[in-house]
Amino acid sequence: MKKIKFTDLYKLIPEKKKIFSKINSLVKNSKFIGGEEVENFEKNFSKFVKAKYCISLGNGTDAIEIALKSLNLKKNSEVIVPVNTWISTAEAVITNNLKLVFCDINLDDYSISMEDLKKKINKKTSAIIVVHLYGNPSNIRQILKIANKKKIKVVEDCAQAHGTKFKNKHVGTFGNLGTFSFFPGKNLGGFGDGGAIVTNSKSLYLICKRLRNHGALKKYDHKFSGRNSRLDTINAAILDIKLKSYSKVIKKRNELANEYFKNLKNTKKIQLFRLNKSNTHSFHQFVIRCSYRNELKKFLEKNQIQTLIHYPYMLNELKFFKNKNKFKNSYNLGKKILSLPISEEHSIDQIKHISKKINFFYNNRD
Ligand SMILES: Cc1ncc(COP(=O)(O)O)c(C=O)c1O
């Protein structure tokens, strides 16, 4: 079998003719910033997740930073963040002059641990950033129950969870605001950086809209000092085309995930996701927890199968966050996890082949 790349971004582009001709016409008409492409995408993305408002942005990191800023939280109050996530989630807390508090995760679906969350909440807690990591929804209803009781705000980081649903409702629409990334490697990825915030609150929508555009809603209407964080017109047009067929992406990723479950469920030394069937998973990553992780990774590489690690360290292990807490579930997790290829360009045969190699590795190891 030919080399199996983790993702092949070029192969992932649907409707290439349509996309390339759209780019051509935008370039010919010098449409680069704002305009109806951006407004259309915002309208269609908010319709897709069933939120009232969408603000498109330059990237998913800005989305979390701006979402948090719009909540006007008390300076130095505490914001709880799961310890296994991309660094942006934590950076948004620091850049807003808030105190970062890490929380453990659970090992079934890698979402925030309810047990540890309850321990981390105190009088100084002003917000929780819930991360729907790998496309798996966190138990957002339970989190909201606790948060609402204590008047704690909730931001949902859905950078990896476009189309993920808790029960029948899209993630990103439960908390005060939901944030998304359209980085090229994401399930819904653009041709460059991109991001968005969704919310059902008109006042938060207007603040975020101003924050992304120098404090202004229109030209020269600055009400405070904001920043420049815009989704480029070309990128918005591409994302809008990709969004139209996005349900096919989720369907394909679910088919591939089911194939892994079928082939690896009896493999000793591997732990698969344990997921709640009443939710919709978008399978941004298919992560296994395994013994001899580095050896398995090397073995797969030798067999022309590319894998990645999301992430090789937990955020509390990064020295500059100065965290002294120990975490039961996520301790050393970065040394045990491995992300297997799961992109819509992969075939069922490729997943069968990868699973066969993994089973061969473990059958011949002990
Ligand atoms: C969980 C999570 N949050 C935030 C981000 C930040 O998104 P961006 O790269 O678009 O800034 C990412 C992207 O990698 C992510 O995976």
The ligand as a Gaussian input file, in Angstrom:
#p B3LYP/6-31G(d) Opt

LIG

0 1
 C       -8.519000      23.374000      20.967000
 C       -7.997000      24.523000      20.154000
 N       -8.225000      25.781000      20.576000
 C       -7.807000      26.841000      19.877000
 C       -7.103000      26.709000      18.698000
 C       -6.595000      27.934000      18.018000
 O       -6.996000      28.098000      16.707000
 P       -6.089000      28.892000      15.646000
 O       -4.948000      28.010000      15.286000
 O       -7.013000      29.127000      14.512000
 O       -5.645000      30.151000      16.291000
 C       -6.855000      25.423000      18.207000
 C       -6.120000      25.242000      16.946000
 O       -5.200000      24.488000      16.845000
 C       -7.305000      24.299000      18.948000
 O       -7.084000      23.050000      18.530000

